[in-house]
Amino acid sequence: MNPGKMKDNFNIFFRRKPALMLVALKKISRARYGSILAKEVDCTYSHAVKILQTLEKLGLVVFEKQGRIKLIKLTKKGQEVADRIEEIRRIVG
């Protein structure tokens, strides 16, 4: 992996909104709607979609289509990352 790509992947976990999205998805084990997730982390729907697309590319979330609606679910890898984010939050308070 090239250094620029590694830096981009590293930075995503230390930005507030992506971290909050992963933790929010972890708290309720069932799949979520993008619009509800956007409200929970206080960002626009379009911003949430952009973040979720990045998280999907990293293999942390998957989209499940149900009719016209896409639901978002954590992958096993996404669950592990969300667990670590919560550990870090507990450590730093």
N, C-alpha and C positions, 0 to 999 in steps of 0.2 A: 504494500500500500504506500502511495506516495505521501510525503510529509504534509502537504497542503490538505489532502483528503483526511488524513488522520486528525489534523487540527480541527477541521470542520466537524467530524464525528465527535470529537472530544468536547467541543464547545456546545453542542446541542444539549448536553446533559447539565450544563451549568448556566443555562438560561432559565429564567423563572417559569415561563409559560409551558415549554415542553416538559419540564420536570413536574409541574402541577398537573398536566394532562395525564402523564403516566401514573401518578399517585391517585388521581381521581378515577382512572380506569381500574386501578387495583382495588379500590375501596368497595366497589360493587362489581362482583364477578361476572355479571351478565353483560352482554354487549350494550353499548351506548350509542345514542344519536349524536352526530356532530354538533348540531345546534345546541343541545343541552350541555354538552361538554364545553363548548365555547362560553356559554353563560357561567358555568361553574368556575372557569379559570379567568373570567373577566376579559375576554377578547372578542373581536369580531368573528363572525362565521368564516369569512374568507381567510383571515389570519390562522384560525384553527385548522382549516383544511390544508393550508400550506405546511403547517407544522406536522400535521398527521401524515401528509404525503412523504415528508422526510423520515418520520418515524417508521413508516411502512417500508421505505427503501432500506432502512437499517435492520429490518426484520423484527421490529419491536411491537408493531400492531398489524392486524389484518382487517380488511373491510369485508363484511358479509352482506351481500345484497338480499334484501327481502322486498320484492316488488320494486317500487321506485325508491325505496329507502335503503341507505347504506348504514349498517351498524358497524361500530368499531369495537374490536376486542384485542386485549393484550395477547401476545404470543408468550411462550414459555420464557424466551429471552427477555421480552418486555417486562414480564412479571419479576424476573431476577433484578433487572435494572431498577424497577420501581421499589423493590425491597431495599436495595442499596441506597437509593435516594432518601427513603424514610430513615434508614440507619444514620446517614449523614445529618439529616435534620435533627434527629435525636441527640447526636453527639454535639453539634454546634448550637443547639437550642433554638 
